[in-house]
């Protein structure tokens, strides 16, 4: 059977679509802490996360997506640094600590046109040869044999060795080139970093601090293509240039150390020299020359990062935390991630707790999925517990961000179609269009919003919502035509991505299909169907990377009575064992939960409800009340829709009528 690789594209989106739904600002989850996650039977916790970095200010991948959808650099900056203004700054001198590029050494390649000054009266033109040998490099070193703590030697290096050329008691030497171009070198070798500016060797104790002195505009030229790829659209790079210029100017006004204004690593912003400059990056810097971001007349420390995962974090800027509709339109692999950590690893980091029994997120910032970025955590063991921040957890485990969730059950990563961390209802309208009713923190649903204007959806033999096929933790759509073709499409914010064909024949042999996550215990999704010929339960698997296999796995459990089952649905755990369960309705109107075994099959069934023959549609949006268990939504043939919230394993509260008006809920 064929398996194919998905091709993704970045979808265009309208910010207005989000605003109309009332989602432009983030609606935080209730302030209650997350449930404790007990140590799974695998002794390993699963952590699903979003974003890469702190999430404050501009998302670089969001800026890329915005530029690709036609936003200008000014519009990009207005979105990410709302409440600020663009204003001119002078082309002042800025100093950059080069410890990241060359280490704790001040060394540069020999060449013609070099001049050295110690700032205390000595200015010398540097030669290109010494005793007939070419000077390969110049080095500024601390003279530790001198009793003067400011003694600094300017040394030359040839193939024959090193010798002192000039000495000074000023504490530093500065070397510049007539054309402004230098190649700064590490402590050995001749391969280095090409820069524009003057190299300063500044003595600090017995060491030298290498510092580049350059103009602000030349500094920005040497930052932009290292922070954002030089082949990106000019508008994305122009937004990066303004952010980098503002960030650099802020540190020029508020120096990082007494030796230099700003560093050259991700601790500040990456400075890689002029060799990375591209046509697009040069144009971006020129287009925005001398423009910076200001608030109330002062330059802003304009933070930015690779990815914010779809939600801009709060910052010191006047802007409010909000959804990032540009970031959320990027391919899933750019801003979602998942990892595992063993209980033994956590015990080795915090041994005082003894044998680890549970991990809990105790507080979040309230902005985004799951209630936002993690601010506090607690690890509990047989000897007690310890508390720590989300940043501490991120640091020890090397996580990409503090924007993560410790997965308690499969229900926590299902049927979120809009990417906001809440379960959604997906339905087909009476006109045959596809629509989504976004879930809210209050456990209710907003009015339907059309995500596909095609009227063909009502004509397909089956349409179902499937937990993430490609690993982005957003639910996807799978459908089958009357001819037996089998298709799928990944969701993007309020829309669908490119359609893919899984197999062109054979699917008409199966009925009552539904999607379920983590049936096999590996975090990927599967599609479950009843085979018409013998009413067997079968499984089709995805690989978590965008592929669905049309290989049939027969997994019929003992006691299965497929002939009497007329509906199948599910969205995770209802029995409380942390495994995905399959819900079915039989011909008598009973709802049964087939308990997952965590390895691709099911064990036995448990009766949840009776009297459900009057409901036309049944679905589970996932965990709507944050208790770790899946909840149920049911709709009658007359359109009355109700939410059944779990009150514990296999128990439910009285149905709550929903105002949401839909025509046909997808399982």
C-alpha positions in Angstrom: 0.0 0.0 0.0 1.3 3.5 -0.8 2.8 5.8 1.8 3.5 9.3 0.7 5.3 12.4 2.0 3.3 15.5 2.6 4.2 18.8 0.9 3.4 21.8 3.0 3.1 25.5 2.0 2.7 28.6 4.1 -0.9 29.7 3.9 -2.0 33.3 3.5 -4.2 34.5 6.3 -6.2 37.6 7.2 -5.7 39.1 10.6 -9.2 40.3 10.4 -10.5 36.7 10.6 -9.1 36.3 14.0 -10.3 39.7 15.2 -13.9 39.0 14.1 -13.9 35.9 16.2 -12.8 37.9 19.3 -9.5 36.1 19.5 -7.1 39.0 18.8 -6.3 39.2 22.5 -5.4 36.0 24.4 -8.0 34.6 26.6 -6.1 33.0 29.5 -7.2 29.7 31.1 -8.5 29.9 34.6 -5.7 30.6 37.1 -5.9 27.1 38.6 -2.7 25.1 38.4 -2.3 22.1 36.1 -3.1 18.7 37.4 -0.2 16.7 38.7 1.2 14.3 36.2 2.0 11.0 37.9 5.0 9.0 36.6 3.8 7.1 33.6 4.2 3.3 33.4 7.0 4.0 30.9 8.8 6.0 33.7 9.1 8.8 31.1 7.3 12.1 30.9 6.2 13.5 27.5 6.6 17.3 27.0 4.9 19.0 24.1 6.0 22.6 23.4 5.9 25.5 21.1 8.3 28.2 20.0 12.1 28.6 20.2 13.3 31.3 22.5 11.6 33.7 25.0 8.7 34.7 22.7 9.0 38.4 23.4 8.9 41.0 20.7 9.2 40.0 17.1 9.1 36.4 15.9 11.6 36.1 13.0 9.7 33.2 11.4 6.5 35.2 11.9 8.1 38.2 10.1 9.0 35.8 7.3 5.4 34.6 7.0 4.1 38.1 7.2 6.4 39.3 4.4 5.4 36.3 2.3 1.7 37.3 2.6 2.4 40.9 1.5 3.0 42.8 4.8 5.5 45.6 4.6 8.4 46.0 7.0 6.6 48.9 8.7 3.4 46.8 9.1 5.4 43.9 10.5 7.1 46.2 13.1 3.7 47.8 14.0 2.3 44.4 14.7 5.2 43.1 16.9 6.0 46.4 18.6 2.6 47.9 18.9 2.3 51.2 20.6 5.8 52.3 19.6 7.0 54.7 16.9 9.7 54.6 14.2 12.1 57.5 14.6 15.6 58.4 13.4 18.8 57.7 15.4 22.3 58.9 14.6 25.0 56.7 13.1 27.1 56.7 16.3 30.1 54.4 17.2 29.2 51.2 18.9 31.6 48.7 20.5 31.1 44.9 20.2 32.7 42.3 22.4 34.1 39.6 20.1 34.4 36.8 22.7 32.0 34.6 20.8 33.8 35.0 17.4 37.5 34.8 18.5 37.5 33.9 22.2 39.7 35.7 24.8 42.2 37.0 22.3 42.8 40.1 20.2 44.4 39.0 17.0 43.9 39.9 13.3 45.4 38.9 9.9 48.3 40.8 8.6 47.7 43.0 5.5 48.7 46.4 4.1 47.1 49.6 5.2 47.0 48.9 8.9 47.4 51.5 11.6 47.8 51.0 15.3 47.2 53.5 18.1 47.4 53.2 21.9 45.4 56.3 22.6 48.3 57.7 24.6 50.3 59.3 21.8 51.6 56.4 19.8 50.2 56.0 16.3 52.2 53.7 13.9 51.7 52.4 10.4 52.1 48.7 10.6 54.4 47.0 8.1 53.6 43.9 6.1 57.0 42.2 6.5 59.6 41.7 9.3 63.2 40.7 8.5 62.0 39.7 5.0 59.2 37.4 6.2 55.5 38.2 5.7 53.6 39.2 8.8 50.8 36.7 9.1 49.1 38.2 12.1 49.1 41.0 14.7 48.3 40.3 18.3 47.6 42.5 21.3 48.6 40.8 24.6 48.8 41.7 28.2 52.5 42.1 29.4 52.2 40.2 32.6 55.9 40.4 33.3 55.7 44.1 33.8 54.9 45.6 37.2 52.6 48.0 35.4 49.1 46.5 35.4 48.3 48.4 32.1 51.3 47.2 30.1 50.1 45.9 26.7 52.3 44.6 23.9 51.6 44.8 20.2 53.1 41.7 18.7 53.7 40.5 15.1 53.7 36.9 14.0 55.6 35.4 11.0 56.3 31.8 10.0 59.4 32.1 12.2 57.6 33.0 15.4 56.3 35.9 17.5 58.0 39.1 18.6 57.0 42.4 20.2 56.7 45.3 17.9 55.5 48.1 20.2 54.6 48.3 23.9 52.3 50.7 25.8 51.1 51.3 29.3 47.7 52.7 28.2 45.9 49.4 28.7 45.0 48.9 25.0 45.9 49.1 21.4 43.5 49.7 18.5 44.2 48.6 15.0 42.3 49.9 11.9 42.6 49.5 8.2 42.5 52.2 5.5 39.5 50.6 3.9 37.8 49.6 7.2 38.0 45.9 6.6 39.8 43.5 9.0 39.9 39.7 9.5 39.9 39.0 13.2 41.5 35.7 14.1 41.2 33.1 17.0 44.3 32.5 19.1 45.8 30.3 16.3 45.4 29.8 12.6 44.7 32.1 9.7 41.0 31.5 9.3 38.9 34.2 10.9 35.9 36.5 10.7 35.8 39.4 8.2 34.5 42.5 9.9 34.1 46.3 9.2 35.6 48.4 12.0 38.6 48.7 14.2 39.9 46.0 16.5 40.6 47.0 20.1 42.6 44.9 22.5 41.6 46.0 26.0 43.5 44.7 29.0 41.4 43.2 31.8 43.6 41.8 34.6 45.9 39.4 32.9 43.6 38.8 29.9 42.7 40.8 26.8 39.1 41.6 25.8 38.8 41.7 21.9 36.4 44.6 21.0 35.3 45.8 17.6 34.6 49.6 17.2 32.3 50.3 14.3 29.4 52.6 13.2 25.8 51.6 14.1 24.9 51.2 10.4 27.9 48.9 9.7 27.1 47.0 12.9 23.5 46.3 11.6 24.9 45.1 8.3 27.0 42.6 10.2 24.0 41.4 12.3 21.0 41.0 10.0 22.1 38.1 7.8 23.2 36.2 10.9 20.0 36.7 12.7 17.7 36.0 9.7 18.8 34.1 6.5 20.0 36.5 3.9 17.8 35.0 1.2 14.6 36.0 3.1 12.3 38.6 1.6 13.5 42.2 1.9 10.6 43.2 4.1 11.3 40.5 6.6 15.0 41.5 6.7 14.1 45.2 6.9 12.0 44.5 10.0 15.0 42.6 11.3 17.3 45.5 10.5 15.2 48.0 12.4 14.8 45.7 15.4 18.6 45.0 15.4 19.4 48.7 15.1 17.2 49.6 18.0 18.5 46.7 20.1 22.1 47.8 19.4 21.4 51.5 20.0 19.8 50.7 23.3 22.9 48.9 24.5 25.1 51.7 23.1 23.1 54.0 25.5 23.2 51.3 28.3 26.5 49.5 27.8 26.6 45.8 28.8 30.1 46.1 30.3 32.8 48.8 30.9 34.8 47.3 28.0 32.1 47.2 25.3 28.5 48.1 24.6 27.1 44.8 23.3 28.2 41.2 22.9 28.3 39.1 19.7 26.3 36.0 20.7 22.6 35.1 21.3 23.0 36.5 24.8 22.7 39.8 22.9 22.2 39.4 19.2 24.3 37.4 16.8 27.2 39.4 15.2 28.9 37.4 12.5 30.8 39.9 10.4 30.4 41.2 6.9 31.0 38.0 5.0 27.3 36.9 5.5 25.9 40.1 3.8 23.6 39.3 0.9 21.9 41.4 -1.7 18.6 41.3 0.2 20.1 42.0 3.6 22.2 45.0 2.3 19.0 46.4 0.7 17.1 45.9 3.9 19.7 47.8 5.9 19.9 50.6 3.3 16.1 50.8 3.1 15.7 51.4 6.8 18.9 53.4 7.4 19.0 55.4 10.7 15.5 54.2 11.7 14.9 52.7 15.1 12.0 51.8 17.4 11.1 54.3 20.1 8.6 54.7 22.8 7.9 58.1 24.4 11.0 59.4 22.7 13.4 56.7 24.1 14.9 53.9 22.0 13.3 50.5 22.7 15.3 47.4 23.7 13.5 45.6 20.8 13.7 41.9 21.7 13.1 39.3 19.1 13.4 35.5 18.7 13.2 32.7 16.3 9.7 31.6 17.1 7.0 32.4 19.7 4.9 29.3 19.0 1.9 31.4 18.0 1.6 33.7 21.1 3.6 36.8 21.8 4.8 36.8 25.4 4.4 39.9 27.6 7.3 42.2 27.7 8.5 45.6 29.0 7.1 47.2 25.8 3.7 48.9 26.0 2.2 46.1 23.9 -0.1 43.5 25.4 0.5 39.8 24.9 -1.5 38.5 22.0 -1.9 35.8 19.4 0.6 35.9 16.6 -1.4 35.1 13.4 1.7 35.3 11.2 3.7 32.8 13.3 0.7 30.5 13.4 0.6 30.3 9.6 4.1 28.9 9.4 4.8 25.1 8.8 4.4 23.1 12.0 8.0 21.9 12.2 9.2 25.5 12.7 7.4 26.2 15.9 6.3 23.0 17.6 8.4 20.4 19.4 8.0 17.3 21.6 10.5 15.6 23.8 10.6 13.1 26.7 12.4 13.1 30.0 12.8 10.1 32.3 11.9 10.2 35.9 15.4 9.0 36.7 16.9 12.1 34.9 14.7 14.4 37.0 15.7 12.5 40.2 19.4 13.0 39.3 18.8 16.7 39.0 16.8 17.0 42.2 18.0 14.0 44.3 16.4 15.4 47.5 12.9 14.3 46.4 13.8 10.6 46.4 12.1 8.4 43.8 10.0 10.7 41.6 6.2 10.2 41.8 4.8 13.2 39.9 5.6 16.4 38.0 3.3 19.5 38.2 3.1 22.8 36.5 2.0 25.1 39.3 1.7 28.4 37.4 1.6 30.0 33.9 1.7 33.5 32.5 -1.9 33.2 31.2 -1.0 33.9 27.5 -1.6 31.2 24.9 -2.1 27.5 24.8 -2.4 25.5 28.0 -2.7 28.8 29.9 0.6 30.1 28.5 4.3 29.8 29.3 5.3 27.9 32.4 6.4 30.1 35.3 6.4 27.6 38.2 6.8 23.8 38.6 6.9 21.2 41.4 8.6 17.8 41.4 7.3 15.4 44.0 9.0 12.2 45.2 9.0 9.7 48.0 11.1 12.1 50.2 9.2 15.3 49.5 9.0 17.9 46.8 11.0 20.8 45.3 9.7 23.9 43.4 11.4 25.7 40.6 10.7 28.0 37.8 9.9 27.1 34.2 13.2 28.7 33.1 15.1 26.4 35.5 13.3 23.4 34.0 14.1 24.7 30.5 17.7 25.2 31.4 18.4 21.8 32.9 16.6 19.9 30.1 17.7 22.0 27.2 14.2 22.8 26.1 13.5 25.3 23.3 11.2 27.4 25.4 9.1 27.6 28.6 6.0 27.4 26.4 5.2 23.7 27.0 2.8 21.2 28.5 3.5 18.0 30.4 1.2 15.6 28.7 -0.9 13.8 31.3 -3.1 11.8 28.9 -3.6 11.7 25.1 -6.8 13.9 25.6 -4.6 16.9 26.2 -3.2 17.0 22.7 -6.3 16.3 20.7 -9.0 18.0 18.6 -7.5 21.5 18.8 -8.2 22.8 15.3 -7.3 26.4 15.9 -4.0 26.0 17.8 -5.1 27.9 20.9 -4.9 24.9 23.3 -8.7 24.4 23.6 -10.8 21.6 22.0 -12.9 22.7 19.1 -16.0 21.4 17.3 -15.7 20.9 13.5 -18.9 20.6 11.5 -20.4 20.6 8.1 -23.0 23.3 7.4 -26.4 22.7 5.7 -24.8 24.2 2.6 -22.0 21.6 2.7 -19.2 24.0 3.8 -16.7 23.1 6.5 -16.7 25.1 9.7 -15.1 25.2 13.2 -16.6 26.4 16.5 -13.5 27.4 18.6 -13.5 26.2 22.2 -13.0 28.7 25.0 -11.4 28.6 28.5 -14.9 28.5 30.0 -15.6 25.1 28.3 -18.0 26.5 25.8 -17.8 27.2 22.0 -17.9 30.3 19.9 -20.1 30.6 16.8 -19.0 28.5 13.7 -16.5 30.1 11.4 -16.1 28.8 7.8 -12.8 27.2 7.1 -13.6 25.8 3.7 -16.1 27.4 1.4 -16.3 24.4 -0.8 -19.8 22.9 -0.7 -18.5 19.4 -1.5 -18.0 18.3 2.1 -21.7 17.3 2.5 -21.3 14.9 -0.3 -18.4 12.8 1.0 -19.2 9.4 2.4 -17.1 10.2 5.6 -15.4 13.2 7.0 -13.6 13.1 10.3 -11.3 15.1 12.6 -8.0 13.3 13.2 -5.5 14.3 15.9 -2.4 15.7 14.5 -1.1 13.7 11.5 2.1 15.8 11.1 3.1 16.3 14.8 2.1 20.0 15.1 -0.6 19.2 17.8 -3.3 20.7 15.6 -6.2 18.4 14.6 -6.5 17.6 10.9 -9.2 16.6 8.4 -9.6 13.2 6.7 -12.3 12.4 4.2 -13.4 9.5 2.0 -15.3 9.9 -1.3 -18.1 7.6 -2.4 -15.6 6.1 -4.9 -13.4 4.9 -2.1 -10.6 7.5 -2.3 -8.9 8.5 0.9 -7.7 12.1 1.4 -6.3 14.3 4.2 -5.3 17.9 4.8 -3.5 19.6 7.7 -5.1 22.5 9.4 -3.7 26.0 9.5 -5.3 28.9 11.4 -9.0 28.9 10.3 -8.2 26.9 7.1 -6.7 23.9 5.5 -3.4 23.3 3.8 -2.8 21.4 0.6 -4.9 18.3 0.0 -3.1 14.9 -0.2 -4.3 11.6 -1.6 -3.5 8.6 0.6 -5.0 6.0 -1.7 -7.5 6.2 -4.6 -9.5 3.0 -3.9 -10.6 0.6 -1.3 -11.9 2.9 1.5 -15.5 2.3 0.7 -15.0 -1.1 2.3 -14.9 0.6 5.7 -17.5 2.5 7.8 -17.9 4.6 10.9 -14.3 5.7 10.9 -12.8 8.0 13.6 -9.4 9.4 14.5 -7.6 8.7 17.7 -4.2 9.8 19.1 -1.6 7.6 20.7 -3.3 4.3 20.2 0.1 2.7 19.8 1.7 4.5 22.7 4.2 6.4 20.4 2.4 9.8 20.3 1.2 9.4 16.7 -2.4 9.3 15.5 -4.4 6.5 13.9 -7.7 6.1 12.0 -10.0 3.4 13.2 -12.8 1.9 11.1 -15.2 -1.0 11.0 -14.7 -3.3 8.0 -18.0 -3.8 6.2 -17.4 -7.4 5.2 -16.9 -8.9 8.7 -17.4 -5.9 11.1 -13.8 -6.2 12.2 -12.0 -3.3 13.9 -9.1 -2.1 11.8 -6.4 0.6 12.1 -4.6 2.9 9.7 -1.5 4.6 11.1 0.1 8.0 10.6 3.9 8.5 11.3 3.6 11.9 13.0 5.5 13.5 10.1 2.6 14.0 7.7 2.2 10.5 6.3 -0.8 8.1 6.6 -0.3 4.5 5.6 -3.2 2.7 3.8 -1.9 -0.6 5.3 -4.7 -2.3 7.2 -4.0 -3.5 10.7 -6.8 -5.8 12.0 -7.1 -5.2 15.8 -10.5 -6.7 16.7 -10.5 -7.2 20.4 -12.2 -10.1 22.2 -15.9 -9.4 22.7 -16.1 -6.9 19.9 -19.6 -6.8 18.4 -19.0 -4.6 15.4 -22.3 -5.6 13.7 -24.3 -3.7 16.4 -22.1 -0.6 16.4 -23.4 2.3 14.4 -21.1 5.1 15.6 -17.5 5.5 16.6 -15.7 8.5 18.1 -13.2 9.4 20.7 -10.6 11.9 21.8 -8.4 10.3 24.4 -8.7 8.9 27.8 -12.1 8.4 29.6 -11.1 5.6 31.9 -8.3 7.4 33.8 -5.5 5.1 32.9 -3.7 7.6 30.6 -4.4 5.7 27.4 -6.6 6.5 24.5 -10.0 4.9 24.5 -12.4 4.2 21.7 -16.1 5.2 22.2 -18.8 3.3 20.3 -22.6 3.4 20.2 -24.5 0.2 19.8 -27.9 -0.4 18.2 -29.6 -0.2 21.7 -28.3 3.4 22.2 -25.6 2.5 24.7 -22.2 4.3 24.7 -19.4 1.9 25.4 -15.7 2.8 26.0 -13.2 0.2 24.6 -10.2 0.6 26.8 -6.9 1.1 24.9 -4.0 -1.2 25.8 -1.4 1.4 24.8 0.2 -0.8 22.1 -2.2 -0.5 19.2 -5.3 -2.4 20.4 -8.1 -2.5 23.0 -8.9 -4.8 25.9 -12.4 -4.7 27.2 -15.4 -2.4 27.1 -17.1 -0.4 29.8 -20.7 1.1 29.5 -20.7 4.9 29.9 -24.3 5.8 28.9 -27.6 4.4 27.8 -30.4 6.0 25.9 -28.2 7.8 23.3 -30.1 6.5 20.3 -31.7 9.9 19.9 -28.4 11.7 19.1 -27.4 12.0 15.5 -23.9 13.3 16.0 -21.4 12.4 18.7 -17.9 13.7 19.1 -15.2 14.5 21.7 -13.4 17.8 21.6 -10.9 16.6 24.1 -10.5 17.7 27.7 -12.7 20.8 28.2 -12.5 21.1 32.0 -8.8 20.5 32.5 -9.3 17.3 34.5 -7.2 15.1 32.1 -10.2 13.2 30.8 -12.1 13.5 27.5 -15.5 15.2 27.4 -18.4 14.5 25.0 -20.6 16.7 22.8 -23.8 15.3 21.3 -26.3 16.7 18.8 -29.9 15.6 18.2 -31.5 15.4 14.7 -33.3 18.7 15.6 -30.1 20.5 16.3 -30.0 20.6 20.1 -26.4 20.3 21.2 -25.1 19.4 24.6 -21.8 19.1 26.4 -21.2 16.2 28.8 -18.2 17.1 31.1 -16.4 14.3 32.9 -16.4 14.3 36.7 -14.0 11.5 37.0 -13.1 8.3 35.2 -16.1 7.0 33.3 -18.5 9.5 35.1 -20.2 12.6 33.7 -22.2 15.6 34.9 -25.6 16.4 33.6 -25.6 17.6 30.0 -25.1 21.4 29.5 -27.0 22.9 26.6 -24.8 24.7 24.1 -25.8 27.8 22.2 -23.6 26.8 19.3 -25.7 26.0 16.3 -24.2 23.5 13.9 -25.6 21.1 11.3 -23.4 18.0 11.3 -20.7 17.4 13.9 -17.6 15.5 12.8 -16.5 12.5 14.9 
